[in-house]
Structures are given as C-alpha cells and as structure tokens.
Amino acid sequence: MSPDDLDPPGFCPQGFWLNERGLPDMDLDAVTKQSVLHAKPDGLILQYGTAGFRTKAEHLDHVMFRMGLLAVLRSKQTKSAIGVMVTASHNPEEDNGVKLVDPLGEMLAASWEEHATCLANAEEEHLPRVLVDISEKAAVDLHQDAFVVIGRDTRPSSERLSQSVIDGVTVLGGQFHDYGLLTTPQLHYMVFCRNSKGQYGKATVEGYYQKLSSAFVELTKQAFCSGDDRRTLRVDCANGIGALKLAEMRHYFSQGLSVQLFNDGTKGKLNHLCGADFVKSHQKPPQGIEMRANERCCSFDGDADRIVYYYHDADGQFHLIDGDKIATLISSFLKELLLEIGDGLSLGVVQTAYANGSSTRYLEEVMKVPVYCTKTGVKHLHHKAQEFDIGVYFEANGHGTVLFSKAAETKIKQLAKESEDEKRKAAKMLESIIDLFNQTIGDAISDMLVIEAILALKGLTVQQWDALYTDLPNRQLKVKVADRQVISTTDAERQVVKPPGLQEAINDLVKKYRLSRAFVRPSGTEDIVRVYAEADSQENTDSLAYEVSLAVFQLAGGIGERPQRGF
C-alpha cells in the first residue's frame, strides 16, 4: 500500500496522530494513559509567567508531566536541548514550580508561554487535541529527535515532581539527562553548554565550577599577590540548593576567598526568615547568621539566582547593598577597563522603575554611563541588555548579570593577545570577567565571585562600596482592587494610562515632596496594585506612598480596608 492510499492527516483509530503522509507520529493513547496517573485537579487554572508555574506543591503533578511533554515538542521544534527546572525560588518550602529553559539558556519564548498555559489547563479529555494544536501552530517536526535536561532544588517535593517531568518526556519518546540537584542558573548554564557544543563550557557541574573558579583565580591574581590576606565572606544560603553547591565549589577558589556558610539546610526551613528576598523586603539581616561589625555578608535566595550584600556598622546599624548598588560597582569597574582599552565598545545599564533614583543619578551623572529603564521582569531587562556591546542588568532584588556581544568578546580576546602592556592587562581582566559571569541568567554564585574580585582589585571595603551614593528612602505598598486590569501603564510602567485621572493625581502628589517620584503597576498574578514611592526623607516617602495608595483605592476600584497612615 502506498502512502497515497493512507488516511489524510488526523487521528487514526489506534489513537496515534498521523502526519501529512498518514504515518503515525505521536502515540496519543500512551499519553492519555500516562496522563491519568498525573490527573489534573478539578477547576485548577494556572498561568505561566516570568517565573514559570508556581503554586502549592500538591497541585503540580499534572503540570510537571505536561511540561515534560511540552519540553519534547519545544526541543523538536528548535532542534536543540531544552531545560526543565523544578523550583519555586524564594517561595515557601511547601510551594513548588517549574520553568522551561530555551536553547541559549534564556527564558522560554513568549509564544510558548501561551502554549504552556493552554497545556497545563487543558481538561484530561482535551489533552491530545491541545498537543496536536501546539504541534501544528508551532510547525513542530515530530520526526526530529528531542533532548531535555532536568534539574531540581532541595524542596521535599522536588524529586517526586521531577520524576513526573521525566514521565512526560519519555512518553513522547524524548531523551533526557537528569542532573538532579542544581541551582537554577546552573541548569541554564548546562542548556547553553550543550547547545553551543561545549564552546560556552563543559555541560557538567564540575565544568561549571572549573570555568568560574579559574576565571576568578586569574582575575584576582594581582590583588592577592600584593600581600592582601585571604578574604572572608559570610554567606546566608537560605537553607537552599546554594549551600550544597557552594560547599562543593569553595575549595576551587579557596586561595583567594574563604566563604563561611550559614543557613545551609542542615536545620532551618527553606527561605524561612532568611535568604535574599527576606533581607531585601524586611531590610534586616536573616536569622541564623553571625554578624560582626563592618564584615561583609551576603544572602542567596532559595534557588541561588539572586544575591544581596549587607553589613552592620560599628554602631550596630544594618546596611543593605542591593541589586542597584551591585550594578553600580560592576558597571563602574567595566567602564574603567573600557577606558583603558579605548576601543569604543558601548556599555549600557538596564534597570526597572524599582531602581533607586540615587543609583540612576550616580550612574548617569558621575560615571557617565547610559541607563535604560524597562518593564519589570528579567526577560525585559535581558532583552534590552543584548542591544549593547556590554549590557549590565540588575533588578533591585539582586537578580542580574552582564551580557557581552559576540563582537565585544572577539575584540577583547584579540586585544588580550596583541596590545601593549596597560591595554593588554585591562583586556585580559575583561577576558576573565567574560568567563566569570553566567551570561544566561542572574547567578548568585557567579555574581558573588565577580563582586569579591572587584572589591579585592579596587581595595574597597564594604563601607566604601556602600558610600558610593546614598539611597533615597523608599516604600512599597499593595492596594487590593476588584480587577487589576483597570490599570494599564506605559513608559516602562512609570506612567498610568488608565483609569483616567490617576496619573494626574500621582503627579500632583509627587510635586509636594523633594527628590520624589512614585508609580503604580498592576500585579501580574493577583488583583492588587503595587505602589512605589521615594522622597528625600522616610517620613515624606511614607506620606507619599500612603497618598498614592489612597488615590489608587479611590480611582481604580479599591476593595476591603482603605489604606491607612503608618506601616
């Protein structure tokens, strides 16, 4: 029988999906049988956002299975390895989540976020049809091989949920490599290494440790051979995966840096009263860390993709050094090296509206570095940073990295070989920095090593770093509304377009205070509006935040209790 005699494309009686030649491609019967073992709870609707899916761990089994299916389709479509990370980052231990990682180690493409949402929310009987729809819409070549790499954090639920991902991958005939316990940035790194055929690095945990540590040791050689004692850093690991990986890695760079681990998971709960998110939002040190006056401390978040620094001064006052100040330190250092090599490479810093106004002013007016503002969300920052030869991006919460264009990398490597002494020295330092950054995503371990290298090379104490500029006092509040969609914004979320009258009200309130600004934006996941305010004093900041919250409540359909003065 020739292919012409076969049925047209569509379902065949055995439950296979037939391709245009009438030959079976997806065993939908097998998918349906497996899916029953990972049944979707009735009425549960989830949205794939910047952080993937996140909710209580007990509601995620079906989502994990289906993301295994989706990863196979995405792998076939891109002809590349795709990553699946099981984590809920800085969320409480009882939550979990999952996100897919695209071929260059970047976040999942927006069109596939829609596919992920559709697939996760499909009722059991519609699952085969949705899989077929995605395959058709995305023009997936179902004959293509698929390869998926999987990582997970230390949550009690992660191993079981990771197995559900594997069930989804294997039922569609995909190959996989399960890395087991990894930080989120390590999984992003593995995906890029595999798809760059090893050019970016070796796709092993050992390869990751060696690449970063070698770059750190090379970069800091001249700082540490100048008689500087071995430096010590206290690290709060949020009782998460960062503790395991940093403990494995620290002997690689122990000549130049001694790290003391706290909240290492041996007793406390993940992210409970510790971690970068806790320190940033509560503006106080985590529990479980011993702090001495003027000693550097830092905190990772639960999956080690964010980092913030802090210290106590001699009077016991707590000082937080967040993503804005990290970006300032890094971009100032890069600017100096670029001036040394003098090759006209462009440097840009990307922030969100949440960046402290003092940091923006310092970068633009003192360092003369151009600053750009994007919408909130790492993918927006990452995308904008790709427009420069060297793009620095950090969110105030401590998530960020530096991207180097291919042209910049080539130029720097060439100068490191050929140029005169001073120029060559600067180019060689830039060469090491390129290897020290995880360019796929913000990475707490990588960022920590970059910061420690810069502080050592510049001979800066943590207090001197902190004193580069003084943060304006700021306040963030939430206002409950009946429907968050009544608010829409423009200008990287800094201006309200609707409801009418709200932006004018904010403008009038801002005029009352010195060095002030305020903006509001709807949450991406719940019916609340987030309010940000800053001004010349904490008292004025709190008054402005309250007044703007009241305007939102009155003009954007606030529900529940009216905003009150005092926090």
C-alpha positions in Angstrom: 0.0 0.0 0.0 1.4 3.4 -1.0 1.3 6.4 1.3 -1.3 7.9 -1.1 -3.8 5.2 0.0 -3.5 6.1 3.7 -5.9 8.3 5.6 -5.5 12.1 5.5 -3.7 13.7 8.4 -5.6 13.5 11.7 -6.4 11.0 14.4 -6.3 7.3 13.5 -8.4 4.7 15.3 -5.5 3.4 17.4 -5.0 6.9 19.0 -1.9 7.9 17.0 -1.6 11.3 15.4 -0.9 10.9 11.7 1.4 13.2 9.8 0.8 14.6 6.3 2.0 11.2 4.9 -0.5 9.4 7.0 2.2 7.8 9.2 2.0 7.8 13.0 4.0 10.4 14.9 2.6 10.9 18.5 1.3 7.9 20.5 -1.6 9.8 22.0 -3.1 6.7 23.5 0.1 6.3 25.6 0.0 10.0 26.5 -3.7 9.6 27.7 -2.9 6.5 29.7 0.1 8.2 31.4 -1.8 11.4 31.9 -4.4 9.6 34.1 -1.6 8.8 36.5 -0.9 12.6 36.7 -4.5 13.8 36.9 -5.4 17.5 36.8 -7.3 18.7 39.9 -10.8 20.0 39.0 -11.1 23.7 38.4 -7.4 24.5 38.9 -6.2 27.2 36.5 -2.6 28.3 36.4 -0.7 30.9 34.3 2.8 30.6 33.0 4.6 33.8 33.9 8.2 35.1 34.1 8.9 32.5 36.9 7.1 29.7 35.1 4.3 28.0 37.1 4.3 28.3 40.9 1.8 27.1 43.5 1.4 24.6 46.3 3.4 21.5 45.5 0.4 19.1 45.9 -1.3 20.8 42.9 1.6 20.5 40.5 1.9 16.8 39.5 -0.1 17.2 36.3 1.7 20.4 35.4 5.1 18.7 35.7 4.0 15.8 33.4 2.7 18.2 30.8 5.8 20.4 30.9 7.8 17.2 30.1 5.5 16.8 27.1 5.9 20.4 26.1 9.7 20.3 26.5 9.9 17.5 24.0 7.8 19.5 21.4 10.0 22.6 22.0 13.1 20.5 21.6 11.9 19.0 18.3 10.9 22.5 17.1 14.2 24.2 17.9 16.4 21.1 17.2 18.1 21.8 20.5 18.3 20.6 24.1 15.7 22.3 26.3 15.9 22.6 30.1 13.2 22.0 32.7 13.9 23.4 36.2 11.8 22.2 39.2 11.9 25.1 41.7 9.8 27.8 43.3 12.9 30.0 44.1 12.2 32.3 47.1 8.7 30.9 47.8 8.0 29.0 51.0 9.1 25.4 51.2 5.6 23.9 50.7 5.3 25.6 47.3 7.0 24.4 44.1 7.2 25.3 40.5 8.6 24.6 37.1 10.0 26.6 34.2 11.4 25.7 30.8 14.8 27.0 29.5 15.3 27.8 25.9 18.3 26.8 23.7 20.7 29.7 24.6 20.0 29.2 28.3 17.4 32.0 28.1 13.8 32.1 29.3 11.0 30.4 27.3 9.8 32.3 24.3 6.6 34.3 24.9 4.6 32.4 22.3 5.5 29.1 24.1 4.4 30.6 27.4 0.9 30.6 25.9 1.3 27.0 24.8 2.4 26.1 28.4 -0.6 27.8 29.9 -3.0 26.0 27.5 -1.4 22.6 28.0 -1.4 22.9 31.8 -5.1 24.0 32.0 -6.5 21.5 29.4 -9.0 19.1 30.8 -8.0 15.5 30.6 -10.2 14.6 27.5 -8.8 17.6 25.6 -5.1 16.9 26.2 -4.4 15.0 22.9 -6.1 17.7 20.9 -4.1 20.5 22.6 -0.8 18.7 21.9 -1.7 18.4 18.3 -2.7 22.0 18.1 0.6 23.1 19.6 2.5 20.9 17.1 0.6 22.4 14.2 0.8 26.0 15.3 4.5 25.8 16.0 5.3 23.7 12.9 7.0 21.0 15.1 8.8 18.3 13.1 7.7 15.3 15.0 10.3 13.1 13.4 13.1 15.2 14.9 14.9 13.8 18.0 14.2 15.5 21.3 16.6 16.0 24.3 15.6 17.5 27.6 17.9 18.4 30.6 16.3 18.4 34.0 17.3 20.0 37.4 15.7 20.4 40.7 16.1 22.3 44.0 16.1 20.9 47.5 12.4 21.1 48.4 10.9 17.8 49.8 8.5 17.7 46.8 11.1 18.3 44.1 12.3 14.7 43.5 8.8 13.3 43.0 7.8 16.2 40.7 11.0 15.9 38.7 10.0 12.2 38.1 6.7 13.4 36.7 8.6 15.6 34.2 10.6 12.6 33.2 7.3 10.6 32.6 6.2 13.3 30.2 9.4 13.4 28.3 9.7 9.6 27.9 6.0 9.0 26.9 6.7 11.2 23.8 9.9 9.4 23.1 12.3 12.2 24.2 15.8 11.5 25.5 16.8 13.2 28.8 19.6 13.8 31.2 18.6 14.3 34.9 21.2 16.4 36.6 19.4 16.0 40.0 20.1 18.8 42.4 21.2 22.1 40.7 20.8 25.8 41.2 18.6 27.4 38.6 21.5 29.2 37.0 23.5 26.0 36.7 20.6 24.4 34.7 20.5 27.5 32.4 24.3 27.1 32.0 24.0 23.3 31.2 21.5 24.0 28.4 23.7 26.7 26.8 26.8 24.5 27.0 25.1 21.6 25.3 23.6 23.7 22.5 26.9 25.5 21.9 28.6 22.1 21.5 30.9 22.9 24.5 32.0 26.3 23.3 30.4 28.1 26.3 31.8 25.5 28.7 31.5 21.8 29.8 27.9 20.8 30.5 28.8 19.3 33.9 28.7 20.6 37.4 32.5 20.1 37.6 32.8 22.1 34.3 30.7 25.0 35.9 32.9 25.0 39.0 36.1 25.0 37.0 35.1 27.6 34.5 34.0 30.2 37.1 36.8 29.4 39.6 39.6 29.6 37.0 38.3 33.0 35.9 38.1 34.2 39.5 41.6 33.0 40.3 43.1 34.5 37.1 41.3 37.8 37.7 42.3 38.2 41.3 46.0 37.1 40.9 47.4 40.6 41.2 45.1 41.6 44.1 46.0 38.6 46.2 49.7 38.5 45.4 50.0 42.1 46.7 50.1 40.8 50.3 46.3 41.1 50.9 45.2 38.5 53.4 42.8 35.8 52.4 39.4 37.5 52.4 36.4 36.1 54.3 32.7 36.3 53.3 29.7 35.1 55.3 27.0 33.6 53.1 23.4 33.0 54.1 22.3 30.2 51.7 18.5 30.5 52.5 18.6 26.8 53.6 18.6 26.0 49.9 20.5 24.4 47.0 23.1 27.2 47.0 24.5 25.8 50.2 25.2 22.4 48.7 26.7 23.8 45.5 28.9 26.4 47.3 30.1 23.8 49.7 31.2 21.6 46.7 32.8 24.5 44.9 34.6 26.5 47.5 37.8 24.5 47.6 38.4 25.5 43.9 38.9 29.2 44.8 39.9 28.9 48.5 43.3 30.5 47.9 41.6 33.8 47.3 38.4 33.7 49.2 37.1 31.9 52.3 33.3 31.5 52.4 31.5 30.7 55.7 28.1 29.1 55.1 25.1 29.9 57.2 21.5 28.6 56.8 23.0 25.7 55.0 19.9 23.5 55.1 21.0 21.3 58.0 18.4 22.6 60.4 16.2 25.6 59.2 13.4 25.6 56.6 14.0 26.8 53.1 13.6 30.7 52.8 12.1 30.9 56.3 13.3 34.2 57.9 16.4 34.0 55.7 17.5 34.4 52.1 17.9 37.4 49.7 14.2 38.1 49.3 13.7 38.2 53.1 16.6 40.5 53.7 15.6 42.9 50.8 11.9 43.1 51.7 12.4 43.3 55.5 15.6 45.4 55.4 17.1 43.4 58.2 19.6 40.5 58.5 18.5 36.9 58.3 18.2 34.7 61.3 20.9 32.1 61.7 23.9 34.3 60.7 26.6 35.6 63.0 27.4 39.2 62.0 30.4 41.3 63.3 30.8 45.0 62.8 31.9 46.0 59.2 32.2 42.4 57.9 30.8 41.6 54.5 27.8 39.3 54.4 25.6 38.2 51.6 22.4 36.2 51.1 21.3 34.0 48.2 17.7 33.2 47.5 16.3 29.6 47.6 17.5 28.6 44.1 20.6 30.8 44.1 19.7 33.2 41.2 19.6 36.4 43.4 22.2 37.9 45.8 22.2 40.9 48.1 25.0 42.1 50.4 24.8 43.8 53.8 26.8 44.6 56.9 26.5 46.1 60.5 28.4 49.3 61.1 30.2 49.9 64.4 27.0 51.3 65.9 25.1 48.1 65.1 23.2 49.8 62.3 22.1 47.5 59.4 23.1 48.5 55.9 21.7 46.7 52.8 23.6 46.7 49.5 21.0 45.6 46.9 21.0 45.0 43.1 21.2 48.7 42.3 24.5 49.1 44.2 25.8 45.8 42.8 25.1 47.1 39.2 26.9 50.4 40.1 30.0 48.6 41.4 30.2 46.3 38.3 29.5 48.9 35.7 31.9 51.4 37.2 34.7 48.8 37.1 33.8 47.8 33.5 33.8 51.5 32.5 37.3 51.9 33.8 38.6 48.9 31.9 36.9 50.0 28.7 38.6 53.4 29.0 41.9 51.6 29.4 41.5 49.6 26.2 39.9 52.6 24.4 38.2 50.6 21.7 34.8 52.3 21.6 32.8 49.4 22.9 29.4 50.5 24.1 28.3 50.0 27.7 24.7 50.3 29.0 23.0 49.7 32.3 19.4 48.4 32.3 17.1 49.0 35.3 13.4 48.8 36.1 11.3 51.6 37.6 12.1 50.0 41.1 15.7 51.1 40.9 16.5 53.7 43.5 16.7 57.2 42.0 20.1 57.8 43.6 21.6 54.9 41.7 20.3 56.2 38.3 21.6 59.7 39.1 25.1 58.3 40.2 25.5 56.2 37.0 24.3 58.9 34.6 25.9 62.0 36.2 29.0 60.7 38.0 30.0 57.6 36.0 28.6 58.9 32.7 27.1 55.5 31.9 23.9 55.5 29.9 20.9 54.0 31.9 17.8 52.5 30.3 14.5 51.5 32.0 12.4 48.5 31.0 9.2 46.9 32.3 9.6 44.7 35.4 10.7 41.1 34.7 14.1 39.6 33.9 13.2 38.8 30.3 12.7 42.5 29.5 16.0 43.5 31.1 17.9 40.7 29.4 16.5 41.6 26.0 17.4 45.3 26.4 20.9 44.4 27.6 21.5 42.5 24.4 21.5 45.8 22.5 24.9 46.8 23.8 28.4 45.5 23.3 28.4 45.1 27.1 25.0 45.2 28.8 24.7 45.3 32.6 21.3 44.5 34.1 20.2 44.1 37.7 16.9 44.3 39.5 16.9 45.9 42.9 16.1 42.4 44.3 19.6 41.2 43.4 18.8 39.3 40.2 21.1 40.2 37.3 24.2 39.6 35.2 26.3 41.1 32.4 26.0 40.2 28.7 28.8 40.5 26.2 28.1 40.6 22.4 30.0 38.2 20.2 31.8 41.2 18.6 32.8 42.5 22.0 34.2 39.1 23.1 36.2 38.7 19.9 37.6 42.3 20.2 38.6 41.8 23.9 40.3 38.4 23.2 42.2 40.0 20.3 43.4 42.9 22.4 44.4 40.5 25.2 46.8 38.8 22.8 48.1 41.7 20.7 48.0 45.1 22.5 50.6 47.0 24.6 51.1 46.4 28.3 48.4 48.5 30.0 45.9 47.9 27.3 46.7 44.1 27.4 46.3 44.0 31.2 42.9 45.6 31.0 41.8 43.3 28.1 43.0 40.2 30.0 40.9 41.3 33.0 37.9 41.7 30.8 38.6 38.3 29.3 38.4 36.7 32.8 35.2 38.7 33.6 33.5 37.3 30.5 34.1 33.8 31.8 33.2 34.7 35.4 29.7 35.9 34.5 26.9 33.4 33.8 25.6 35.2 30.8 22.4 33.0 30.6 20.7 34.4 33.7 21.4 36.1 37.1 23.5 33.7 39.2 24.3 34.3 42.9 27.5 32.3 42.9 28.9 33.9 39.8 27.8 37.4 40.9 29.4 36.9 44.3 32.7 35.9 42.8 32.6 39.0 40.4 31.8 41.3 43.4 34.6 39.8 45.5 37.1 40.1 42.7 36.2 43.8 42.1 36.4 44.7 45.8 39.8 43.0 46.1 41.2 44.6 42.9 40.0 48.0 43.9 41.0 47.6 47.5 37.4 48.6 48.6 35.9 47.8 51.9 32.2 47.1 52.1 31.6 50.6 53.7 33.4 52.3 50.9 31.3 50.4 48.3 28.1 51.4 50.3 29.2 55.0 50.3 29.3 55.4 46.5 25.9 57.1 46.9 23.1 57.2 49.5 19.9 55.5 48.7 16.7 57.7 48.8 14.2 56.3 51.3 11.6 54.3 49.6 8.4 52.4 50.4 6.4 49.7 48.6 2.7 49.1 49.4 -0.1 47.0 47.9 -3.7 48.0 47.3 -6.4 45.4 46.8 -8.7 46.1 43.8 -11.7 44.4 42.3 -10.0 44.0 38.9 -6.3 44.7 38.3 -7.0 45.1 34.6 -8.5 48.5 35.1 -4.9 49.8 35.4 -2.7 50.0 32.3 0.7 51.6 32.1 3.3 52.9 29.7 6.9 54.2 29.7 8.3 51.0 31.3 5.4 51.0 33.9 6.3 54.5 35.1 3.1 56.3 33.8 -0.5 55.2 34.2 -2.7 55.4 31.0 -5.9 54.3 32.7 -8.0 54.8 34.7 -8.3 58.4 33.7 -7.2 60.9 36.3 -4.9 58.6 38.3 -1.6 59.7 36.7 -2.6 63.4 37.2 -3.4 62.7 40.8 0.1 61.0 41.2 1.8 63.9 39.5 0.2 66.4 41.9 1.2 64.3 45.0 4.8 64.0 43.8 5.1 67.8 43.4 4.6 68.1 47.2 7.9 66.4 48.1 11.6 66.9 47.4 13.5 64.4 45.2 10.3 62.4 44.9 8.8 60.0 42.5 6.0 57.4 42.6 4.5 54.9 40.2 1.9 52.2 40.4 1.6 48.9 38.4 -0.9 46.0 38.5 0.4 42.7 39.8 0.9 40.0 37.1 -0.8 37.3 39.2 -3.3 38.7 41.6 -5.9 41.6 41.9 -3.6 44.0 43.7 -1.9 47.2 42.6 1.7 47.7 43.6 2.7 51.2 44.8 6.3 52.5 44.8 7.3 55.9 46.3 10.6 57.6 47.2 11.5 61.0 48.5 14.1 62.9 50.5 13.1 61.5 53.9 11.4 58.4 55.2 8.6 60.5 56.7 7.9 62.2 53.3 8.3 58.8 51.5 5.7 57.2 53.8 3.3 60.1 53.4 3.6 60.0 49.6 3.2 56.2 49.5 0.0 56.5 51.6 -1.4 59.3 49.5 -0.8 57.5 46.2 -2.3 54.3 47.7 -5.4 56.3 48.6 -5.6 57.7 45.1 -5.4 54.1 43.6 -8.1 52.9 46.1 -10.4 55.7 45.1 -9.8 55.8 41.3 -9.1 52.2 40.5 -11.8 50.3 42.3 -10.1 49.5 45.7 -11.8 46.9 47.8 -11.6 45.9 51.5 -10.0 48.3 54.0 -8.9 51.7 52.9 -5.2 52.4 53.0 -4.1 53.7 56.4 -1.3 56.0 57.5 1.5 54.3 59.4 3.1 51.0 58.4 
